[in-house]
Amino acid sequence: MSQLYAEFAGKVAIVSGAASGMGRATALGFARSAVRLVLADIAAEGLEAVRDRIIADGGEAVMLVGDVGDDAYAAALVTSALDRFGRLDFAFNNAAVSPPATPLEDHPPDLAERILRVNLAGVWYALRHQIPVMRAQGGGAIVNTSSVLGLLGGAGRALYTAAKHGVLGLTKTAAIENAAKGVRVNAICPGAIETGMMQEVLALARTDSATLAVLNQSQPIGRWGQPEEIANVALFLCSDGASFIAGQAIAVDGGLSIQ
């Protein structure tokens, strides 16, 4: 369970990729601290379940189904926050696609375009609509999801890796341009986290104890991470406790990137 932040009460956040995994965990963590939420995802059923749970627990949330790789959708999310709640304080730009590993030369152009549009352009679209609102109201905090592959190379993940490196470039630039104006922008670089994207890998590994042991041993901490462990860092980066942190790429990877 995420830490509670009293200073979050009444604030407003957009969370993309909120239907499952790290986005869901972060949305629920915000809700426990009385943050009002605009939930974004392309998966309507999962998004509805998260919204309904937040409301059932006494929180406030609205949902908007769409593709983060669409600039008009990014604008609509911000408009929804303003129309329903009157402000925007936080954003967790987390939604992404992660296709199967494929050699660089075998990436079909349509898949390459989708990876770059959703994983990289989607973050830019979000930032360009979120930042002016936060600046106008005097401040805010934004957390973008990069990846451990935003710090390293990854065989078979050329376009995904390029996009996640690009997210760090956007994060650093946005931080430089806006830190003095009260808007802090940071990034999280998750390692191997047990999310829906990784379920196929984990399911196969769990049928073979030796393979599972190898996967776990590849993590210095000896296990894979949980979505809530990403949520904990996302919430912290939005909190007053992170008030002097801007433009950073925080690896939350069990030590994978230091090997």
C-alpha positions as CSV (number, residue, x, y, z in Angstrom):
1,M,0.0,0.0,0.0
2,S,1.3,3.5,-0.9
3,Q,2.2,6.0,1.7
4,L,-0.5,8.6,2.4
5,Y,0.2,12.2,1.7
6,A,-1.9,14.7,3.6
7,E,-0.8,17.6,1.3
8,F,-2.5,15.8,-1.7
9,A,-6.0,16.2,-0.4
10,G,-8.2,18.0,-2.9
11,K,-5.5,18.0,-5.6
12,V,-6.2,16.7,-9.2
13,A,-4.2,14.2,-11.2
14,I,-4.2,12.7,-14.7
15,V,-3.0,9.1,-14.8
16,S,-2.6,7.4,-18.1
17,G,-2.4,3.6,-18.5
18,A,-4.6,3.6,-15.5
19,A,-6.5,0.4,-16.4
20,S,-3.8,-1.9,-15.1
21,G,-0.3,-2.4,-13.8
22,M,1.7,0.7,-12.7
23,G,-1.0,3.1,-13.8
24,R,-3.7,1.4,-11.8
25,A,-1.5,1.1,-8.7
26,T,-0.6,4.8,-8.9
27,A,-4.2,5.9,-9.5
28,L,-5.3,3.9,-6.4
29,G,-2.4,5.4,-4.4
30,F,-3.4,8.9,-5.4
31,A,-7.0,8.2,-4.5
32,R,-6.0,7.0,-1.0
33,S,-4.6,10.4,-0.4
34,A,-7.8,12.1,-1.5
35,V,-6.6,13.2,-5.0
36,R,-9.3,13.6,-7.6
37,L,-8.5,11.7,-10.7
38,V,-8.9,11.8,-14.5
39,L,-8.2,8.2,-15.6
40,A,-6.9,7.5,-19.1
41,D,-6.4,4.2,-21.0
42,I,-7.4,2.6,-24.3
43,A,-8.8,-0.4,-22.3
44,A,-12.4,0.7,-21.4
45,E,-13.3,-2.3,-19.2
46,G,-10.3,-2.1,-17.0
47,L,-10.5,1.6,-16.8
48,E,-14.1,1.4,-15.7
49,A,-13.2,-1.1,-13.0
50,V,-10.6,1.2,-11.5
51,R,-12.9,4.2,-11.6
52,D,-15.7,2.3,-9.9
53,R,-13.3,1.1,-7.2
54,I,-12.1,4.6,-6.4
55,I,-15.7,5.9,-6.2
56,A,-16.8,2.9,-4.1
57,D,-14.0,3.8,-1.7
58,G,-15.3,7.3,-1.4
59,G,-13.0,9.0,-3.9
60,E,-13.6,11.1,-7.0
61,A,-12.7,9.9,-10.5
62,V,-13.7,10.4,-14.1
63,M,-12.5,8.3,-17.0
64,L,-11.8,9.0,-20.7
65,V,-11.0,6.2,-23.0
66,G,-8.6,6.9,-25.8
67,D,-5.1,6.6,-27.3
68,V,-2.4,8.7,-25.7
69,G,-0.7,8.8,-29.1
70,D,-3.4,11.2,-30.2
71,D,-2.8,14.9,-29.5
72,A,-6.5,15.7,-29.3
73,Y,-7.0,13.0,-26.6
74,A,-4.1,14.5,-24.6
75,A,-5.9,17.9,-24.8
76,A,-9.3,16.3,-23.9
77,L,-7.8,14.8,-20.7
78,V,-6.6,18.2,-19.5
79,T,-10.0,19.7,-20.4
80,S,-11.7,17.0,-18.4
81,A,-9.6,17.8,-15.4
82,L,-10.5,21.5,-15.7
83,D,-14.2,21.1,-16.5
84,R,-14.8,18.6,-13.7
85,F,-12.4,19.7,-11.0
86,G,-11.2,23.2,-11.9
87,R,-7.4,22.5,-11.8
88,L,-4.6,20.1,-12.6
89,D,-1.8,19.5,-10.1
90,F,-0.2,16.2,-11.0
91,A,0.2,13.9,-14.1
92,F,1.6,10.4,-14.4
93,N,2.3,9.9,-18.1
94,N,2.6,6.2,-18.0
95,A,0.8,4.6,-20.9
96,A,2.9,2.7,-23.4
97,V,3.1,-0.3,-25.8
98,S,5.7,-3.0,-25.6
99,P,5.8,-5.4,-28.5
100,P,7.6,-8.7,-28.6
101,A,11.4,-8.6,-29.0
102,T,12.3,-8.2,-32.7
103,P,15.7,-7.6,-34.4
104,L,16.0,-3.9,-35.5
105,E,15.9,-4.7,-39.2
106,D,12.7,-6.7,-38.8
107,H,10.6,-4.0,-37.1
108,P,7.7,-3.4,-39.6
109,P,7.2,0.3,-40.3
110,D,3.6,0.3,-39.0
111,L,4.7,-1.2,-35.7
112,A,7.7,1.2,-35.5
113,E,5.4,4.2,-36.1
114,R,3.0,3.0,-33.3
115,I,5.8,2.5,-30.8
116,L,7.2,6.0,-31.4
117,R,3.8,7.6,-31.5
118,V,2.5,6.1,-28.3
119,N,5.6,5.8,-26.2
120,L,7.4,9.1,-27.3
121,A,5.0,11.5,-29.1
122,G,2.3,10.6,-26.5
123,V,4.5,11.9,-23.7
124,W,5.2,15.1,-25.7
125,Y,1.4,15.6,-26.4
126,A,0.7,15.2,-22.7
127,L,3.4,17.6,-21.6
128,R,2.4,20.3,-24.1
129,H,-1.1,20.4,-22.7
130,Q,-0.4,19.8,-19.0
131,I,2.4,22.3,-18.5
132,P,0.7,25.5,-19.5
133,V,-2.2,24.8,-17.1
134,M,0.2,24.0,-14.2
135,R,2.3,27.1,-14.9
136,A,-0.8,29.3,-15.0
137,Q,-2.0,28.1,-11.6
138,G,1.4,28.5,-10.0
139,G,2.8,24.9,-10.0
140,G,2.5,21.2,-10.4
141,A,4.4,18.0,-10.7
142,I,4.7,15.6,-13.7
143,V,6.1,12.1,-13.7
144,N,6.8,10.4,-17.0
145,T,7.4,6.6,-17.3
146,S,10.6,5.8,-19.2
147,S,12.2,2.4,-18.6
148,V,15.5,0.8,-17.6
149,L,15.8,0.7,-21.4
150,G,15.8,4.4,-21.3
151,L,19.2,4.1,-19.6
152,L,20.5,1.0,-21.3
153,G,20.4,-0.8,-24.7
154,G,18.1,-3.7,-25.2
155,A,18.5,-6.4,-27.8
156,G,15.3,-6.8,-29.9
157,R,13.9,-3.6,-28.4
158,A,15.3,-1.0,-30.8
159,L,12.3,1.3,-31.2
160,Y,11.1,0.8,-27.7
161,T,14.5,1.6,-26.3
162,A,14.8,4.7,-28.6
163,A,11.4,5.9,-27.5
164,K,12.2,5.5,-23.8
165,H,15.5,7.3,-24.2
166,G,13.5,10.0,-25.9
167,V,11.2,10.3,-22.9
168,L,14.2,11.1,-20.8
169,G,15.2,13.9,-23.2
170,L,11.7,15.3,-23.1
171,T,11.7,15.1,-19.3
172,K,15.0,16.9,-18.9
173,T,14.1,19.6,-21.4
174,A,10.7,20.2,-19.8
175,A,12.3,20.4,-16.4
176,I,14.8,23.0,-17.5
177,E,12.1,25.1,-19.1
178,N,9.7,24.9,-16.3
179,A,11.4,24.3,-12.9
180,A,11.7,28.0,-12.1
181,K,8.0,28.4,-13.0
182,G,6.9,25.9,-10.3
183,V,6.4,22.9,-12.5
184,R,8.7,19.9,-11.7
185,V,9.1,17.2,-14.3
186,N,10.8,13.9,-13.5
187,A,10.9,10.4,-14.9
188,I,10.8,6.9,-13.5
189,C,12.8,4.1,-15.2
190,P,11.1,0.8,-14.1
191,G,13.0,-2.5,-14.5
192,A,11.3,-5.9,-14.5
193,I,7.9,-5.2,-13.0
194,E,5.0,-7.8,-12.8
195,T,2.5,-6.0,-15.0
196,G,0.3,-7.2,-17.8
197,M,3.0,-6.4,-20.4
198,M,5.2,-9.0,-18.7
199,Q,2.7,-11.7,-17.9
200,E,3.5,-13.8,-21.0
201,V,7.2,-13.9,-20.0
202,L,6.4,-14.7,-16.4
203,A,3.8,-17.4,-17.3
204,L,6.4,-19.2,-19.5
205,A,9.1,-18.9,-16.8
206,R,6.8,-20.2,-14.1
207,T,6.4,-23.5,-16.0
208,D,10.2,-23.9,-15.7
209,S,11.7,-23.4,-12.3
210,A,15.2,-23.1,-13.8
211,T,14.1,-20.3,-16.2
212,L,12.3,-18.5,-13.4
213,A,15.4,-18.7,-11.2
214,V,17.6,-17.2,-14.0
215,L,15.1,-14.3,-14.4
216,N,15.1,-13.6,-10.7
217,Q,18.9,-13.9,-10.4
218,S,19.2,-11.3,-13.2
219,Q,17.9,-8.8,-10.6
220,P,20.4,-7.9,-7.9
221,I,17.6,-7.7,-5.5
222,G,16.6,-11.3,-6.3
223,R,13.0,-10.8,-7.5
224,W,10.8,-8.8,-9.9
225,G,9.2,-5.6,-8.8
226,Q,5.5,-4.9,-8.1
227,P,3.4,-2.1,-9.6
228,E,2.9,-0.6,-6.1
229,E,6.7,-0.1,-5.9
230,I,6.5,2.1,-8.9
231,A,3.5,3.9,-7.5
232,N,5.3,4.6,-4.3
233,V,8.0,6.5,-6.3
234,A,5.5,8.3,-8.5
235,L,3.6,9.6,-5.5
236,F,6.8,10.7,-3.8
237,L,8.0,12.6,-6.8
238,C,4.7,14.6,-6.7
239,S,5.0,15.2,-3.0
240,D,6.4,18.2,-1.1
241,G,9.2,15.8,0.0
242,A,10.5,15.9,-3.6
243,S,10.4,19.7,-3.9
244,F,14.1,20.0,-5.0
245,I,14.0,17.1,-7.5
246,A,13.7,18.1,-11.1
247,G,14.6,16.5,-14.4
248,Q,15.8,13.3,-12.9
249,A,15.6,9.7,-14.2
250,I,14.9,7.6,-11.2
251,A,15.7,3.9,-11.8
252,V,13.3,1.6,-9.9
253,D,14.7,-1.6,-11.1
254,G,16.0,-3.7,-8.2
255,G,19.6,-2.7,-9.2
256,L,19.4,-4.1,-12.7
257,S,20.9,-1.0,-14.3
258,I,24.0,-0.9,-12.1
259,Q,25.3,-4.3,-13.2
